[in-house]
Amino acid sequence: MTIHYYMLCYRFEALVASQLPPEDFGAYLAVGTKKNTHGNMLFFEVDPALRSTYFRLEDVPNTCVPHQDGSPKRSKYISTYRVLEHLDADVLGKLYLTTADGRVLGLDASTYIETHNGSGPNLFQELCPVSTMVVSTLTPLAFNAYMTDPKNQVGVPRLIFADLLVERTASGHLAGSLPYDHPDHIMECIRGLEADPLKPTKNVTRAPHLHGFFRTIRRGFFLGDQGGIKFYKFPSKEELDVKYHQWWHSATESLVM
Amino acid sequence: MHKLTAFLKSQKVRQYYLVGLLVFFGAGYFWTPSFGQASEPTAASAVVEHVEHFVFFAPFNDPSYSAAEQYALIAILVVAVAGLLYALMLAKQVFSADTGTKKMQDIALAIREGSDAYLGAQFKRIGPLIIIITLILAATFTGVQEAFRWGRAGSFMVGALFSWTVGFVGMRLATAGNVRVAAAATRSYGEAMQLGYRTGTVTGMLTDGLGLLGGTCIFLIFGVQAYEALLGFGFGGTLIALFMRVGGGIYTKAADVGADLVGKIEKDIPEDDPRNAATIADNVGDNVGDCAGMSADIFESYEVTIVAAMILGMATYGHKGVIFPLLVRGIGVLGSIISTYTVKAGPNDTSDTALHSVHRGFWIGSMISVVGFFVLGSLYLHFVPSTTIDPSLLLRFPNLDPANLPSWASFGVAGLDLRPALTCLIGVFLAIGLNKLTSYYTHTMHAPVKSLAKACTTGHATNIIQGFAVGYESTVATIIVIATSILLSVLVYTGTPPLFVAYGVAMAGIGMLTLTGNTISMDVFGPVADNANGIGEMGYDPEAMEKQKPGSYKRARQILSDLDAVGNTTKAETKGIAIGSAVIAAVSLFSSFIAVIAVGSEDKISMMSVDQYLIEAGKITVANPMVFIGFLIGGAVPFLFSSMLIRAVGRAAFYIVKECRIQFRDIEIWEGTKKPDYGRVVDICTNTAQKELIGPGLLAIMSPLFVGFLLGPYALGGFLAGMILVGQLLAVFMSNAGGAWDNAKKMIEDGIYGGKGSEAHKAAVTGDTVGDPLKDTAGPAINPLIKVMNMVSLLTLGLVLHYNIISPKLAVGGSAISTFVTGLLIILAAAGAIAWAVWQSKRDDAVADSFGE
């Protein structure tokens, strides 16, 4: 059986070997084990030709083997600490979004072309290795550059983040359909940012509850470092309704984060 | 033995059993006249004083009936049959519609099989009970006309059969219509909407047609003394409605709560996800609860209001007072036929325009009815009082003088008395008022539901607290509307004896349910659209549909979602009418109750004097400790009844959760590669619902007997008064609070306060879950409870008068000891049955133990 490598990036960070293909691996994470996460999961498929001096990959072929009954080995954890910074962005392939009941949607990486829509105020949800919700006047490209800048004392070497919806009503409030915990606080942060043009970002919450997370995704997911950015475009509502109906239905009906 | 059991359970035997029961019911009904004829004046009956000579088919033999009246009665029969034929025509339209893809048909078939299994099991359990009660009714008859001994019992069976038929056909149509609506939604909004509404109209017209047919036939057979048989007919319908409401309510909410607890909360999968073993049971529950239960409920309201009106009509206006309600009902059937056919929607309509069309249909029907019964009233309600013939005829005029009849009642025409028509109009306004009120407290457009949605933003508890506040307030508003309509009836009959006022109230009930066809169409449309949405969710193939016509999948889903929203609104609106009609019928029957106490049995009501009525009515006062005790007990019974039902839902839901959890442990089911065993959950729901309905049913039948025989007839009057008041308040509270919680959740899901998945949504889900057994199980079941208790009280009042242990009215030649012993035995039997019912409802510990296994 083929060994796949996966990098889990939300709700926790880990490098895992598995004999399950991505869809089955996602379902396994969500519902196939009593250790299930009870919520949404995000993971990348890692290039199977992965070589690393940091991770002990040489043991994997011996440990990631089928069970005695012939069933595939579902997970063999290789590392659960500082994984992202030790994997090149090039080895991270498709991003898989898993709902709480195990429906999996795979997104391909594409080139991100910034348009005028990229300007702020933007709401970003950092997913790995930190998980802060941030409002920013920066575009996704600039935000990535800022957050992974070695000179930035609170920066990180590599970052995965999502771009969230900040639709506003005529009266300036966040749209009622957005399931954020504290919409008024988000608006306060945005106003605070607008009042101080020199401030590029402002933290909203350090570890937010991501209720209805997939409903809040605006353009998609970003994986970036100082070398560049990979963009995983989130399908349009129409595409989700029709092409990925089961996944979208599962994602939008979810009662948990 | 095993072979015998298998043989008895075989499909063929079951069919023969049903057919056998049908033949038995029918035979009982048609056999009655010949039996009655055989018992015409005998030596024994001839000694009874003041016994009116009774002949069958008096309206065609008695010269006091004019030719016009005889033609009118035949016309009513024709209208009733026309209503049934219209239902048949619509049923053919529904069945000839496209049934969609194989996958959709399979899902619909599973729902239909589950629904059939439920009603089949219920019929098997209730059938013998109906036969036993029929025999008891015949054996305990205390009247003097032997013809009514079996007339009443046979009518009881027919009432039960009609009520069951209405429920069964309603549910069968709904399970056939749902898949066709889902298929039609892939083509056009208008087609889907029309098909869904007409599916409901079939049940509506069946209720109208059978109700009118039954009432009219009984009147034609038994004449002005038909109230004896009508009581049996009404009781049959009411009892079946109680069982259908209770069983259906337990089933639907147990399945719903069970499916949600495991699916949404534990496993976090969406509603109608095919991996959830309770999904089909949930859809079946919509049919057995909202279609079968509600149809039987409205049918019995339809019957009970006409029973009350005909009994009181005879005691006030003579046979004209009996025929007029039938004429009004005939007009109502015509109005429903015309108005329901006008309900249509265009191919690109929205939920707003569709709702407008449904409401327009209701208005058209109302106008036809109002004009109709005023025209009929002007032609028919002419009275020429002749004091030389019968001075009591002057009682109907204020201060005993025809000249005092106000011009708004006579329109200046001498002898014309349009007050019965005016009270019908009050009933129409009452129906509209209750519709609006229910809509105000439960619709997302209005402040109460908005306040609940807002309360969700601060947590689960604030939502619950606000829901209680809204529910309590709504009971006050409803009471005010109902009290106002009764007050208006009182004002219309100012200056006349209380029995006329009671007739006015009964006629308000007749007016209120004039548009039963429309009301049930609106109600049944709800579960049909809900099921169609579920079938679309589970059965549509998005990619195939998009390949065939881009955008078609999304459009079809939107149509089904819109129809579901319209159905939810129309269904909620009709609940107010169901509760209101129960109260109006109960108030009318209460007057009959006093009248029977006054004269000793139903068949002597026409001989009652005003003084007798007033004296007996004056004795039912809370100053009398016995009456007050009865009042207190009566007020407590709806709470005990509701407690039993809510516990039953919890218990049944436990079993379902347990089964679903077991099935979810199968990884193949979880992964969606294996179909769950839906039938297993359906069986659990069916069996537990059947088992659970016995206790509440016994409570409803036995508690009036217990109070009546233990504390006497006046305490029984107090019992009824307390039960009507508290039952009405509790039913409205539960229905409206539950409806408001439900719609607050929908409001949030539609995109306010964070929408689905937000903290506010979770609080809203908690409110909805709390409200579910209130609004769909206990609340609606109180309507038939009120009427069953009234009917039991009325039917057994003759026995209560003779055998109660407080103040028995000894029969000629009867001994005090044997009377006391008989009364005591009945009390012990009733107390034992109630104690067993309460004990049955408290088996939570045993369930909890088995649940932990």
Boltz contact constraints between the chains, C-beta under 6 A:
constraints:
  - contact:
      token1: [A, 31]
      token2: [B, 670]
      max_distance: 6.0
  - contact:
      token1: [A, 100]
      token2: [B, 268]
      max_distance: 6.0
  - contact:
      token1: [A, 101]
      token2: [B, 267]
      max_distance: 6.0
  - contact:
      token1: [A, 101]
      token2: [B, 268]
      max_distance: 6.0
  - contact:
      token1: [A, 101]
      token2: [B, 269]
      max_distance: 6.0
  - contact:
      token1: [A, 176]
      token2: [B, 751]
      max_distance: 6.0
  - contact:
      token1: [A, 176]
      token2: [B, 752]
      max_distance: 6.0
  - contact:
      token1: [A, 177]
      token2: [B, 751]
      max_distance: 6.0
  - contact:
      token1: [A, 177]
      token2: [B, 755]
      max_distance: 6.0
  - contact:
      token1: [A, 179]
      token2: [B, 754]
      max_distance: 6.0
  - contact:
      token1: [A, 179]
      token2: [B, 755]
      max_distance: 6.0
  - contact:
      token1: [A, 179]
      token2: [B, 757]
      max_distance: 6.0
  - contact:
      token1: [A, 179]
      token2: [B, 758]
      max_distance: 6.0
  - contact:
      token1: [A, 211]
      token2: [B, 757]
      max_distance: 6.0
  - contact:
      token1: [A, 211]
      token2: [B, 758]
      max_distance: 6.0
  - contact:
      token1: [A, 212]
      token2: [B, 756]
      max_distance: 6.0
  - contact:
      token1: [A, 212]
      token2: [B, 757]
      max_distance: 6.0
  - contact:
      token1: [A, 241]
      token2: [B, 554]
      max_distance: 6.0
  - contact:
      token1: [A, 242]
      token2: [B, 542]
      max_distance: 6.0
  - contact:
      token1: [A, 242]
      token2: [B, 546]
      max_distance: 6.0
  - contact:
      token1: [A, 242]
      token2: [B, 553]
      max_distance: 6.0
  - contact:
      token1: [A, 245]
      token2: [B, 542]
      max_distance: 6.0
  - contact:
      token1: [A, 249]
      token2: [B, 270]
      max_distance: 6.0
  - contact:
      token1: [A, 250]
      token2: [B, 270]
      max_distance: 6.0
  - contact:
      token1: [A, 252]
      token2: [B, 756]
      max_distance: 6.0
  - contact:
      token1: [A, 253]
      token2: [B, 270]
      max_distance: 6.0
  - contact:
      token1: [A, 254]
      token2: [B, 268]
      max_distance: 6.0
  - contact:
      token1: [A, 254]
      token2: [B, 757]
      max_distance: 6.0
  - contact:
      token1: [A, 255]
      token2: [B, 264]
      max_distance: 6.0
  - contact:
      token1: [A, 256]
      token2: [B, 268]
      max_distance: 6.0
